[in-house]
Amino acid sequence: MDIQWGSKEALKFVTNAGIITSNGPHGKNAMTAEWTHQVSYSPGLMAVSIMPGKATYENIVATKEFGINIASVKQNIAASVAGGSTGKEVDKIGALEKLGFESYAGKKINVPMLKGAALNVELKLVNEIPLGSHTLFVGEVVEVNADSEEPLAYHGGKFWKLTEQIEKPTPEQMEKISATVQQYKK
C-alpha cells in the first residue's frame, strides 16, 4: 500500500526542514528534504532520503558528498525556495543569496553551506540504499556546527516553531512506570 505525498496520513509526521546542499553536474544546489535524520552517534552518521532524478540526487552520486543544513525558524523562506523548484532549472543558491540568505564554502567538502541554520553538517557519502520511491543517502559527518537558532519544524504541510515543552514524567511517575515494566518482563 502506498502513502501518497500530501495525504492525511503523510501529514501526521513531524519532521525538520533539512536544506540539503550539493555541488556537482548541476552546479551548486539546495533542496529541502523532510526526511533528514541522524542515524548514529559513533561514528556520526546522518541520512537523507531523495528521489532519483533530482539535481541533488545526481550531484551526490557524482561527488559522494553533501551538506545538511537544518533550517532555523528564521529560514522558512529559504526552505520554501529550496523546496519549490528544481536545481536543474533554477540556481537556487543564487536565488537564496538575492533574497538575503548567505552561504559559505564547506570546510571539508566542496559544497555551499547555509549561514544561520540551526545545524550545519558536512558529510561524505558512505552508503546509498534504494528504498521504494527514494534513495537513502547515508553520510559520515566530517564537520559539524550547531548555532543557537531554534530549528524549524514541519508538520501538516506547514512550518512550525516549537513553543511549548511537554514535561517528561516526574520521578514518582517514572518509579511507577519502572515497576510496571518489571511486572511485564518476559
Secondary structure as GFF3:
##gff-version 3
##sequence-region A 1 186
A	DSSP	three_ten_helix	10	12	.	.	.	ID=ss1
A	DSSP	beta_strand	14	16	.	.	.	ID=ss2
A	DSSP	beta_strand	18	24	.	.	.	ID=ss3
A	DSSP	beta_strand	27	33	.	.	.	ID=ss4
A	DSSP	beta_strand	36	40	.	.	.	ID=ss5
A	DSSP	beta_strand	45	50	.	.	.	ID=ss6
A	DSSP	alpha_helix	55	63	.	.	.	ID=ss7
A	DSSP	beta_strand	65	70	.	.	.	ID=ss8
A	DSSP	three_ten_helix	73	75	.	.	.	ID=ss9
A	DSSP	alpha_helix	76	83	.	.	.	ID=ss10
A	DSSP	alpha_helix	92	98	.	.	.	ID=ss11
A	DSSP	beta_strand	103	105	.	.	.	ID=ss12
A	DSSP	beta_strand	112	114	.	.	.	ID=ss13
A	DSSP	beta_strand	119	131	.	.	.	ID=ss14
A	DSSP	beta_strand	134	146	.	.	.	ID=ss15
A	DSSP	beta_strand	153	155	.	.	.	ID=ss16
A	DSSP	beta_strand	158	160	.	.	.	ID=ss17
A	DSSP	alpha_helix	171	183	.	.	.	ID=ss18
###
